[in-house]
Amino acid sequence: MSVLRLIFNFFWFILGGFVMGLAWWLIGLLCFISIIGIPFGRACFVMGELAFWPFGQDVINRRYLNKVDDIGTGAFGTLGNIIWFV
């Protein structure tokens, strides 16, 4: 980890990354209450980790990584995102 990335991550963590990461993890725990929400809960934990230390991380779409559609990148994923937004 470069020194600049370490400094930026430290300031991010102090100035709001800690609260944002905890919020994502709390929402993830709430999603684990129902069986339908478990995949979204797992995604919330990944987002929470990215919220804690965002600098130096890469976010890649699964469709481009795996070269195939799965349940999260298809119609059910879109429906889940709409429900999540509402």
C-alpha positions in Angstrom: 0.0 0.0 0.0 1.5 3.3 -1.0 1.9 6.1 1.6 -0.5 8.4 -0.2 -3.2 5.7 -0.3 -2.7 5.0 3.4 -3.0 8.7 4.2 -6.2 9.1 2.2 -7.7 6.0 3.7 -6.9 7.2 7.2 -8.6 10.6 6.6 -11.6 8.9 4.9 -12.0 6.5 7.8 -11.9 9.4 10.4 -14.1 11.8 8.5 -17.0 9.5 7.8 -15.9 6.1 6.4 -16.3 4.5 9.8 -19.9 5.5 10.1 -20.7 4.7 6.5 -19.1 1.2 6.8 -21.1 0.5 10.0 -24.3 1.6 8.3 -23.7 -0.8 5.4 -23.0 -3.6 7.8 -26.1 -2.8 9.9 -28.3 -2.9 6.7 -26.5 -6.2 5.8 -27.5 -7.7 9.1 -31.1 -6.6 8.5 -31.1 -8.2 5.1 -30.0 -11.5 6.7 -33.4 -11.7 8.5 -35.1 -13.0 5.4 -33.9 -15.7 3.1 -34.6 -13.5 0.1 -32.3 -10.8 1.5 -29.3 -12.9 2.1 -27.6 -12.2 -1.3 -28.2 -8.5 -0.7 -26.9 -8.8 2.8 -23.6 -10.3 1.5 -23.4 -7.4 -1.0 -23.9 -4.9 1.8 -20.9 -6.4 3.7 -18.8 -6.0 0.6 -19.9 -2.4 0.2 -19.2 -1.8 3.9 -15.7 -3.0 3.5 -15.3 -0.7 0.5 -16.7 2.2 2.6 -14.1 1.7 5.3 -11.1 1.7 3.0 -12.0 2.9 -0.5 -8.7 4.1 -1.9 -6.8 1.4 -3.8 -9.8 -0.8 -4.3 -11.3 -1.7 -7.7 -15.0 -2.4 -8.3 -15.6 -4.7 -11.2 -19.0 -5.8 -12.7 -19.5 -9.5 -12.5 -20.9 -9.6 -16.0 -17.6 -8.4 -17.4 -15.5 -10.6 -15.0 -17.3 -13.9 -15.6 -18.5 -13.2 -19.2 -21.9 -14.7 -18.3 -25.1 -13.4 -16.8 -26.1 -14.8 -13.4 -29.1 -14.2 -11.1 -27.5 -11.0 -9.7 -26.9 -9.4 -13.2 -30.2 -10.5 -14.8 -33.8 -9.7 -14.3 -33.9 -10.8 -10.7 -31.0 -8.5 -9.9 -32.8 -5.6 -11.4 -35.9 -6.4 -9.4 -33.9 -6.6 -6.2 -32.3 -3.2 -7.0 -35.7 -1.6 -7.5 -36.9 -3.1 -4.2 -33.7 -1.9 -2.5 -34.2 1.6 -3.9 -37.8 1.8 -2.7 
